[in-house]
Amino acid sequence: MATEVKLPRLGQGMESGTIVKWLKSEGESVKKGDALYELDTDKVTQEVEAEATGVLLKIAIPEGEVEVGRTIGFIGDKGETLVESPGGDSTRTGDARVQASAEAPDSGEKPAVAPRRDPERDEGRAASTNGSSADASPPPRESGGRLKASPLARRIARERGIELSQVRGTGPDGRIVAEDVERAEAQPAAAPAAAAPVGEVESRPLSNVRKTIARRLTEAWTVPAFQLTVDADMTRVNALIAKYRELNPEVRVTVTDLLTKLCAQALMRHRDMNVQYSEDALLVFPSANVGIAVAAPQGLVVPVVNAADRMSLAEIAAARGDLVTRARDGKLRSEDLQGGTFTISNLGMYDVDQFIAVLNPPQASILAVGATRDKVVPQDGELVALAMMTLTLTCDHRAVDGATGADFLRTIKAYLEAPGLAL
């Protein structure tokens, strides 16, 4: 009996996801753990692994938005044939079952599966044939003001930079389907000139990631928070990084990597800072899981370096490099974003001297890091020029008291000015 491939729940609160593309074709062999398809959630786009070994007998849902738990395909043994339930369309209802084929089980032939048709594209082709697109009215909006468009049409429009509000829908009730978007792209180049006249406001629909960022930051803004700021002498850190790069040229160590290591050590020294806040309890973690804020094309994401307190500087640099690369390529997995106990947000590379970072709930603290500047400061009764960096710690006052946060920040400053204390 074949195994149904169901859309998994990859995170708390996930109700649906969008299948971007399948990485295996019908009739292709699949091993458990192989990347099977790409799934877009409100947090990341990630590859989902197969949970069974066999042959991909059928792709029930090629792409588009799907509810959690719905059957999207079937994996079975070579030679099995899909048998549809009476009166049912397995592609839409998931009612298909599989039985062993009696003929030539070892012939190596692909399962006898009827060719897939995309009803959405058929919809658009029929409308085009009838000539309805020429006089169709602009697509209506749903009750929330959102244009009526299929998930596939939205994805194609997003990938090709087409504004849905400029596309006429030919689907039911004026709904925009994939053919409408492709037809709009193929039209003469008059559209781009008309799309951006002087003074016209451009409307960009919010992506799933941007909606999540908006929701989480709005929640964070309601948290009673306080900020603490110190300046740290970076002379020894800069020398340490330069020497490390000289001795280990294959490892690109950065200030963020060293900060991750030092903050992890400080979190282990100040366990009351290594917490997540919940309504009923403070969750105190046994390891420092340090999140690093990354400006990715799809929006701000915070992948986590787990157990950074137990990692070497080179291991942290490698982990950070991998996470940042996958974040910018849209390849993060849901587990990359979970379990963080502390976050570092470094805007020094943008020449920002000082800023206040917004908390990343349920984490109780976040460190904002500015650029390193040469400043004249008093030292041993004299004025000297030192490489100084400004650090601002934001804390959730429900979980962290002011003195606790101040003591923690003092430790970070001490570690930065004498890295050997932590390494």
FENQUI-V774034 format. One record per residue. N is the residue number from 1. RES is the residue in three letters. PSI is psi in degrees with one decimal (* if undefined). Layout:
# FENQUI-V774034
n=N res=RES psi=PSI
n=N res=RES psi=PSI
This chain:
# FENQUI-V774034
n=1 res=MET psi=132.6
n=2 res=ALA psi=159.2
n=3 res=THR psi=131.0
n=4 res=GLU psi=134.9
n=5 res=VAL psi=113.1
n=6 res=LYS psi=148.9
n=7 res=LEU psi=121.1
n=8 res=PRO psi=159.7
n=9 res=ARG psi=110.6
n=10 res=LEU psi=0.5
n=11 res=GLY psi=160.7
n=12 res=GLN psi=131.4
n=13 res=GLY psi=-5.3
n=14 res=MET psi=125.0
n=15 res=GLU psi=-22.4
n=16 res=SER psi=168.3
n=17 res=GLY psi=165.6
n=18 res=THR psi=118.7
n=19 res=ILE psi=118.5
n=20 res=VAL psi=-52.2
n=21 res=LYS psi=155.0
n=22 res=TRP psi=138.5
n=23 res=LEU psi=-7.4
n=24 res=LYS psi=149.7
n=25 res=SER psi=158.7
n=26 res=GLU psi=134.8
n=27 res=GLY psi=-6.9
n=28 res=GLU psi=143.8
n=29 res=SER psi=143.9
n=30 res=VAL psi=135.6
n=31 res=LYS psi=147.3
n=32 res=LYS psi=127.5
n=33 res=GLY psi=-12.7
n=34 res=ASP psi=146.4
n=35 res=ALA psi=121.1
n=36 res=LEU psi=-44.0
n=37 res=TYR psi=163.7
n=38 res=GLU psi=133.4
n=39 res=LEU psi=130.7
n=40 res=ASP psi=120.6
n=41 res=THR psi=-174.9
n=42 res=ASP psi=-4.0
n=43 res=LYS psi=-49.4
n=44 res=VAL psi=165.9
n=45 res=THR psi=122.1
n=46 res=GLN psi=159.5
n=47 res=GLU psi=133.2
n=48 res=VAL psi=132.5
n=49 res=GLU psi=150.7
n=50 res=ALA psi=142.3
n=51 res=GLU psi=5.9
n=52 res=ALA psi=161.6
n=53 res=THR psi=139.6
n=54 res=GLY psi=-138.6
n=55 res=VAL psi=137.4
n=56 res=LEU psi=97.4
n=57 res=LEU psi=-40.0
n=58 res=LYS psi=140.6
n=59 res=ILE psi=107.0
n=60 res=ALA psi=-35.3
n=61 res=ILE psi=104.6
n=62 res=PRO psi=-39.8
n=63 res=GLU psi=168.9
n=64 res=GLY psi=179.0
n=65 res=GLU psi=135.0
n=66 res=VAL psi=142.9
n=67 res=GLU psi=149.1
n=68 res=VAL psi=134.3
n=69 res=GLY psi=-8.3
n=70 res=ARG psi=144.0
n=71 res=THR psi=126.8
n=72 res=ILE psi=-6.3
n=73 res=GLY psi=-179.5
n=74 res=PHE psi=136.0
n=75 res=ILE psi=128.8
n=76 res=GLY psi=-163.8
n=77 res=ASP psi=155.2
n=78 res=LYS psi=132.5
n=79 res=GLY psi=-10.4
n=80 res=GLU psi=152.0
n=81 res=THR psi=136.8
n=82 res=LEU psi=134.7
n=83 res=VAL psi=119.8
n=84 res=GLU psi=146.5
n=85 res=SER psi=151.4
n=86 res=PRO psi=127.5
n=87 res=GLY psi=6.4
n=88 res=GLY psi=148.0
n=89 res=ASP psi=107.1
n=90 res=SER psi=-30.1
n=91 res=THR psi=-33.9
n=92 res=ARG psi=-36.1
n=93 res=THR psi=-18.4
n=94 res=GLY psi=20.0
n=95 res=ASP psi=-2.0
n=96 res=ALA psi=148.8
n=97 res=ARG psi=167.9
n=98 res=VAL psi=138.7
n=99 res=GLN psi=155.3
n=100 res=ALA psi=138.4
n=101 res=SER psi=134.7
n=102 res=ALA psi=-19.6
n=103 res=GLU psi=131.0
n=104 res=ALA psi=63.0
n=105 res=PRO psi=-23.3
n=106 res=ASP psi=18.4
n=107 res=SER psi=-17.7
n=108 res=GLY psi=2.2
n=109 res=GLU psi=153.9
n=110 res=LYS psi=152.2
n=111 res=PRO psi=147.2
n=112 res=ALA psi=91.1
n=113 res=VAL psi=131.2
n=114 res=ALA psi=145.0
n=115 res=PRO psi=141.3
n=116 res=ARG psi=143.1
n=117 res=ARG psi=143.4
n=118 res=ASP psi=102.5
n=119 res=PRO psi=-29.7
n=120 res=GLU psi=-42.4
n=121 res=ARG psi=-35.8
n=122 res=ASP psi=-39.6
n=123 res=GLU psi=-48.4
n=124 res=GLY psi=-38.3
n=125 res=ARG psi=-40.7
n=126 res=ALA psi=-42.4
n=127 res=ALA psi=-39.8
n=128 res=SER psi=-41.1
n=129 res=THR psi=-37.2
n=130 res=ASN psi=-5.2
n=131 res=GLY psi=18.6
n=132 res=SER psi=-20.2
n=133 res=SER psi=-24.7
n=134 res=ALA psi=-33.2
n=135 res=ASP psi=16.2
n=136 res=ALA psi=143.9
n=137 res=SER psi=162.8
n=138 res=PRO psi=147.3
n=139 res=PRO psi=138.9
n=140 res=PRO psi=168.1
n=141 res=ARG psi=152.1
n=142 res=GLU psi=176.0
n=143 res=SER psi=-29.4
n=144 res=GLY psi=4.3
n=145 res=GLY psi=2.0
n=146 res=ARG psi=136.8
n=147 res=LEU psi=142.5
n=148 res=LYS psi=112.4
n=149 res=ALA psi=146.3
n=150 res=SER psi=156.6
n=151 res=PRO psi=-39.5
n=152 res=LEU psi=-42.2
n=153 res=ALA psi=-40.0
n=154 res=ARG psi=-40.9
n=155 res=ARG psi=-43.9
n=156 res=ILE psi=-42.6
n=157 res=ALA psi=-40.6
n=158 res=ARG psi=-43.2
n=159 res=GLU psi=-32.6
n=160 res=ARG psi=4.9
n=161 res=GLY psi=34.5
n=162 res=ILE psi=130.6
n=163 res=GLU psi=118.2
n=164 res=LEU psi=-30.9
n=165 res=SER psi=-16.2
n=166 res=GLN psi=3.4
n=167 res=VAL psi=134.4
n=168 res=ARG psi=130.5
n=169 res=GLY psi=140.1
n=170 res=THR psi=2.6
n=171 res=GLY psi=-174.9
n=172 res=PRO psi=132.9
n=173 res=ASP psi=30.3
n=174 res=GLY psi=14.5
n=175 res=ARG psi=138.1
n=176 res=ILE psi=126.4
n=177 res=VAL psi=173.2
n=178 res=ALA psi=-41.0
n=179 res=GLU psi=-33.3
n=180 res=ASP psi=-42.0
n=181 res=VAL psi=-43.9
n=182 res=GLU psi=-35.4
n=183 res=ARG psi=-39.0
n=184 res=ALA psi=-36.4
n=185 res=GLU psi=-33.4
n=186 res=ALA psi=-9.4
n=187 res=GLN psi=160.1
n=188 res=PRO psi=160.6
n=189 res=ALA psi=20.6
n=190 res=ALA psi=-28.4
n=191 res=ALA psi=-47.6
n=192 res=PRO psi=-39.2
n=193 res=ALA psi=-35.6
n=194 res=ALA psi=-16.7
n=195 res=ALA psi=-18.9
n=196 res=ALA psi=56.3
n=197 res=PRO psi=160.2
n=198 res=VAL psi=128.7
n=199 res=GLY psi=-6.2
n=200 res=GLU psi=137.8
n=201 res=VAL psi=128.6
n=202 res=GLU psi=131.6
n=203 res=SER psi=118.4
n=204 res=ARG psi=110.1
n=205 res=PRO psi=142.7
n=206 res=LEU psi=132.7
n=207 res=SER psi=166.8
n=208 res=ASN psi=-41.2
n=209 res=VAL psi=-43.0
n=210 res=ARG psi=-37.5
n=211 res=LYS psi=-41.3
n=212 res=THR psi=-43.6
n=213 res=ILE psi=-45.7
n=214 res=ALA psi=-43.5
n=215 res=ARG psi=-45.8
n=216 res=ARG psi=-39.0
n=217 res=LEU psi=-31.6
n=218 res=THR psi=-41.1
n=219 res=GLU psi=-42.4
n=220 res=ALA psi=-33.9
n=221 res=TRP psi=-19.8
n=222 res=THR psi=-6.6
n=223 res=VAL psi=132.9
n=224 res=PRO psi=108.3
n=225 res=ALA psi=159.7
n=226 res=PHE psi=159.3
n=227 res=GLN psi=145.7
n=228 res=LEU psi=139.3
n=229 res=THR psi=137.3
n=230 res=VAL psi=159.9
n=231 res=ASP psi=136.6
n=232 res=ALA psi=139.9
n=233 res=ASP psi=118.2
n=234 res=MET psi=11.7
n=235 res=THR psi=-49.6
n=236 res=ARG psi=-35.2
n=237 res=VAL psi=-46.0
n=238 res=ASN psi=-40.9
n=239 res=ALA psi=-39.8
n=240 res=LEU psi=-45.3
n=241 res=ILE psi=-42.7
n=242 res=ALA psi=-42.8
n=243 res=LYS psi=-39.2
n=244 res=TYR psi=-42.9
n=245 res=ARG psi=-34.2
n=246 res=GLU psi=-42.4
n=247 res=LEU psi=-25.7
n=248 res=ASN psi=69.0
n=249 res=PRO psi=-21.4
n=250 res=GLU psi=-11.9
n=251 res=VAL psi=117.4
n=252 res=ARG psi=87.5
n=253 res=VAL psi=137.0
n=254 res=THR psi=170.8
n=255 res=VAL psi=-38.5
n=256 res=THR psi=-38.4
n=257 res=ASP psi=-46.7
n=258 res=LEU psi=-40.4
n=259 res=LEU psi=-40.5
n=260 res=THR psi=-45.0
n=261 res=LYS psi=-46.3
n=262 res=LEU psi=-41.1
n=263 res=CYS psi=-37.1
n=264 res=ALA psi=-43.1
n=265 res=GLN psi=-38.9
n=266 res=ALA psi=-36.8
n=267 res=LEU psi=-35.4
n=268 res=MET psi=-27.4
n=269 res=ARG psi=-32.2
n=270 res=HIS psi=79.2
n=271 res=ARG psi=-27.2
n=272 res=ASP psi=-12.2
n=273 res=MET psi=-19.3
n=274 res=ASN psi=62.8
n=275 res=VAL psi=161.1
n=276 res=GLN psi=144.2
n=277 res=TYR psi=134.9
n=278 res=SER psi=167.2
n=279 res=GLU psi=-28.6
n=280 res=ASP psi=-18.4
n=281 res=ALA psi=162.2
n=282 res=LEU psi=126.1
n=283 res=LEU psi=110.9
n=284 res=VAL psi=119.6
n=285 res=PHE psi=147.7
n=286 res=PRO psi=-15.3
n=287 res=SER psi=157.1
n=288 res=ALA psi=109.3
n=289 res=ASN psi=100.4
n=290 res=VAL psi=119.6
n=291 res=GLY psi=145.9
n=292 res=ILE psi=116.5
n=293 res=ALA psi=128.3
n=294 res=VAL psi=129.5
n=295 res=ALA psi=95.4
n=296 res=ALA psi=161.5
n=297 res=PRO psi=-34.3
n=298 res=GLN psi=-5.7
n=299 res=GLY psi=179.7
n=300 res=LEU psi=128.7
n=301 res=VAL psi=156.5
n=302 res=VAL psi=81.0
n=303 res=PRO psi=155.2
n=304 res=VAL psi=132.3
n=305 res=VAL psi=104.1
n=306 res=ASN psi=143.1
n=307 res=ALA psi=45.6
n=308 res=ALA psi=-24.2
n=309 res=ASP psi=-21.4
n=310 res=ARG psi=9.0
n=311 res=MET psi=150.3
n=312 res=SER psi=168.6
n=313 res=LEU psi=-40.3
n=314 res=ALA psi=-39.8
n=315 res=GLU psi=-39.0
n=316 res=ILE psi=-42.5
n=317 res=ALA psi=-42.5
n=318 res=ALA psi=-43.4
n=319 res=ALA psi=-43.9
n=320 res=ARG psi=-43.6
n=321 res=GLY psi=-42.4
n=322 res=ASP psi=-45.4
n=323 res=LEU psi=-43.5
n=324 res=VAL psi=-42.1
n=325 res=THR psi=-47.0
n=326 res=ARG psi=-31.2
n=327 res=ALA psi=-43.9
n=328 res=ARG psi=-21.3
n=329 res=ASP psi=0.9
n=330 res=GLY psi=30.3
n=331 res=LYS psi=14.3
n=332 res=LEU psi=148.6
n=333 res=ARG psi=159.6
n=334 res=SER psi=-35.4
n=335 res=GLU psi=-19.7
n=336 res=ASP psi=-18.2
n=337 res=LEU psi=2.5
n=338 res=GLN psi=154.2
n=339 res=GLY psi=6.5
n=340 res=GLY psi=142.7
n=341 res=THR psi=-7.5
n=342 res=PHE psi=148.6
n=343 res=THR psi=142.6
n=344 res=ILE psi=127.7
n=345 res=SER psi=109.2
n=346 res=ASN psi=113.6
n=347 res=LEU psi=16.2
n=348 res=GLY psi=-34.6
n=349 res=MET psi=-12.3
n=350 res=TYR psi=14.0
n=351 res=ASP psi=26.6
n=352 res=VAL psi=126.0
n=353 res=ASP psi=-41.1
n=354 res=GLN psi=142.6
n=355 res=PHE psi=168.8
n=356 res=ILE psi=120.9
n=357 res=ALA psi=145.1
n=358 res=VAL psi=139.4
n=359 res=LEU psi=153.5
n=360 res=ASN psi=77.0
n=361 res=PRO psi=148.0
n=362 res=PRO psi=9.4
n=363 res=GLN psi=150.1
n=364 res=ALA psi=-3.9
n=365 res=SER psi=155.7
n=366 res=ILE psi=141.6
n=367 res=LEU psi=122.0
n=368 res=ALA psi=126.0
n=369 res=VAL psi=126.5
n=370 res=GLY psi=-175.5
n=371 res=ALA psi=152.9
n=372 res=THR psi=124.8
n=373 res=ARG psi=146.9
n=374 res=ASP psi=120.6
n=375 res=LYS psi=148.6
n=376 res=VAL psi=119.4
n=377 res=VAL psi=154.4
n=378 res=PRO psi=138.1
n=379 res=GLN psi=120.5
n=380 res=ASP psi=43.1
n=381 res=GLY psi=5.7
n=382 res=GLU psi=161.8
n=383 res=LEU psi=124.5
n=384 res=VAL psi=154.7
n=385 res=ALA psi=122.5
n=386 res=LEU psi=153.4
n=387 res=ALA psi=107.8
n=388 res=MET psi=144.4
n=389 res=MET psi=138.0
n=390 res=THR psi=129.8
n=391 res=LEU psi=132.5
n=392 res=THR psi=119.9
n=393 res=LEU psi=124.7
n=394 res=THR psi=131.3
n=395 res=CYS psi=145.5
n=396 res=ASP psi=112.3
n=397 res=HIS psi=-15.3
n=398 res=ARG psi=-25.8
n=399 res=ALA psi=-26.9
n=400 res=VAL psi=131.2
n=401 res=ASP psi=159.9
n=402 res=GLY psi=-43.7
n=403 res=ALA psi=-36.1
n=404 res=THR psi=-45.3
n=405 res=GLY psi=-39.6
n=406 res=ALA psi=-40.4
n=407 res=ASP psi=-39.9
n=408 res=PHE psi=-44.7
n=409 res=LEU psi=-34.5
n=410 res=ARG psi=-37.4
n=411 res=THR psi=-42.4
n=412 res=ILE psi=-43.5
n=413 res=LYS psi=-43.5
n=414 res=ALA psi=-41.0
n=415 res=TYR psi=-38.5
n=416 res=LEU psi=-36.9
n=417 res=GLU psi=-15.2
n=418 res=ALA psi=75.0
n=419 res=PRO psi=-27.5
n=420 res=GLY psi=-21.3
n=421 res=LEU psi=-30.0
n=422 res=ALA psi=-25.9
n=423 res=LEU psi=*
